[in-house]
Amino acid sequence: MFAKVKLQRLLRGKDARVDGCSWVSSSWTTVGLPELSSSSKVYYELHIQSHDTPQIGWASEKFRFFGDTWLYGVGDDLESWGVDGARQKIWHGGEAGTFPSSWSKEVVVGCAADLPSGTLQFSTNGVWAPPTFTGVQCASLYPAVSGQMSASFKIRPEEWQYGPPDSSYKSPAACAQCPQPLSSPIRFPDDWVLAKGLQHLAERQKVDLLTTLQLQCTAVLSELQHERPIKACFLPGQAQNQDASDELFGFVLDADGQPRASEEWVAETLDTLGLTVSTAAGAALRLLWQAEADVQSTRLSAKLQDLCSHQVTLVSDSMPSWVLRLGTMMPQLFDRHCREVLLRSSAFGLPFAVHDRQIREVNRRYSEVMKAAEGRVAQAKNLGDQRALSQAYEHLFELTKQISQDPEVWIGSLTSELAKVDRERIWDQAAALAECCLSSSGVVEIQFKDETGFGRGVTQGFFSDVAKELQRSSNNSEVPMWAQCLESEGEFLRSRRGLIVQPLAADDPRLPEVLARFRALGRLLALALRESFVVPLPLGATVLRQLRGEKVGSEHLPQPGDGLAGEFVGACAAFAADLKGLSQEERQKLAEDGGWSGRYLASETMGSFNDWTCNAEFVATGFSGPSLGTSSSSSEPIRSVTLESLEEFVEAAASFWLETGVREQVRSLRRGLHDVLGSRAGALWLFSPLEFGALASECGLKDLGPVAVL
């Protein structure tokens, strides 16, 4: 028995009328039959009623339907082969020679592929030309045609008018391999106004825009006994399912914006990709994830780089699932620049994705002349020459106007949300602004009260001032977001390690205000990232690891020399690690060593462990802060730190500093990011803690020890 299947082909072009296997295109289109990919000897005919600049032949499975211009078609790359009887040329990687036959307006073109011998032949109305292509090496080929024409595919033997060179050639339908699933077609939401701008440019052949059409025919496949399901594509004007693009990174975060990173999550992610633990690749990836190995794959990076070169794929959420899942699980496998492009194109929504591509194109074409124009302005200012300054500004404005009128790079401007801010109340107004922007898709533009400056420089200054306000010692004393610094630089917090979250007890009356600030900070970080600004907070790597949901050990406790309250806790953790495996006599000897303070606390004052712990208790820093007791009874006395209770003290302190005392603050920070970005906040997991810190604050992170290593 034979099974009847419906075959899909993707057409590249703008206007086409489709009827079964026939079509009429009023502009240059590319049509292919990837479902009929074959590695044997196959033949089909193309019956043409009219044609203009045709390129007819074959394409491999690597042929790109997302070309650089509308005129990119069969034979224009190294993965397709075509002939053109109108211009009498052959095409492979561009123009590759002459074709001996000339085509009239109506013509039947026969296409024969003998892939085992690497030979492609073409006939004109049954007259065969010598083999046009030899030495063809690829896994499989399928029929593909480009041009402006009225034509019909004839793939079944009873439809052929002339036939193949000999009887060993079969119909592509009889030799088709089991195809790979077609990728989802490009989708543009109906309410996206910038689509009109893209269409406007596409009509002028300036952007890589794909309109997906569908052809259907009935074919007989001799090797299949059941109907093969084909994923339906979205057709222009067809009813569209609810857009689930907001769930693009939904597998990373839960509904509350909290990460799902765990052994179970990794197993689920790899199983989804078909990389089960029983496969070599799946087992290797699990080991690399567990070891936090910093290994970059050149092959995976090359694949992502190729995907990132397709602009419409980037801005339309058409990136393959394996890129997003593997990229968030093990970002180090991929090139960082490509991950940044993917972030800009997928995390902030379609308008910002297109806007980012516009900025990249403007910079590519105009960066040098813009730098020169801005340099003229700066030079005129330094010289105090008002006439030269006026001319420089005029030149800069003309250049800006020229860019906005260049259809090759300019689509349009995003809407702007203007906010006037009082510097004296900058944090309160920043928090209110972040909340107001939750329902807005426009860019934020700041103007300070009683000041005339505006533009990106002023807005970046606003985010910088917010960061300074959060580092102000007096503010942190009232609302303790960050661990207390032993040294301060003027009125601001300063630490060698950078800022880490101040642990607080669950019943601390200051905790609600602290959580509100962390949530507002998360919103501001998301807004700044979305619009390519930075919030220059010197965050420690510990904070970013906690933000990603990664486990942090006792080595992340405040360490001697960090300049943070709690350094004694870190010294005790290091000492406890050195005592493991020693006898009681050896432990006691080390505890009585007068050089203990110099070795573990980097102190110039001599003192043994016993000397330092004579007043130490089970409290946050060892000498002050909330109790670390296991009992909630306030009447129970606080235990003292001794050599015998050292390990228990370190365990309780590490739990408070790195887990229970900071858990809600970190969750609030994540919620703030989620408030602005939704599930797309999961795109931030494309970066390691160090990378994300540099991306968000531009000043990088302040960890100098092993803590900074991911």
Secondary structure, 3 states (H helix, E strand, C coil): CCEEEECCCCEECCCEEEECCEEEECCCEEEECHHHCECCEEEEEEEEEEEEEEEEEEEECCCCCCCCCCCCCCCCCCCEEEEECCCCEEECCCEEEECCCCCCCCEEEEEEEECCCCEEEEEECCEECCCCECCCCCCCEEEEEEEEEEEEEECCHHHCCCCCCCCCCECHHHHCCCCCCCCCCCCCCCCCCHHHHHHHHHHCCCCCCCCCCCCCCEEEECCCCCCCCCCCCCCCCCCCCCCCHHHCCCCCECCCCCECCCHHHHHHHHHHCCCCCCCHHHHHHHHHHHHCCCCCCHHHHHHHHHHHCCHHHHHCCCCCHHHHHHHHHCHHHCCHHHHHHHHHHHCCCHHHHHHHHHHHHHHHHHHHHHHHHHHHHHHHHHHCCHHHHHHHHHHHHHHHHHHHCCCCCCCCCCCEEEEEECHHHHHHHHHHHHHHHHHCCCEEEEEECCCCCCCHHHHHHHHHHHHHHHCEHHHHHHCCCECCECCEECCEECCCCCECECCCCCCCCCHHHHHHHHHHHHHHHHHHHHCCCCCCCCECHHHHHHHCCCCCCHHHCCCCCCCECCHHHHHHHHHHHHHCCCCHHHHHHHHCCCCHHHHHCCCCCCCCHHHHCCCCECECCCCCCCECCCCCCCCCCCCECCCCCHHHHHHHHHHHHHHHCCHHHHHHHHHHHHHHHHHHHHHHHHCCHHHHHHHHHCCCCCCCCHHHCC
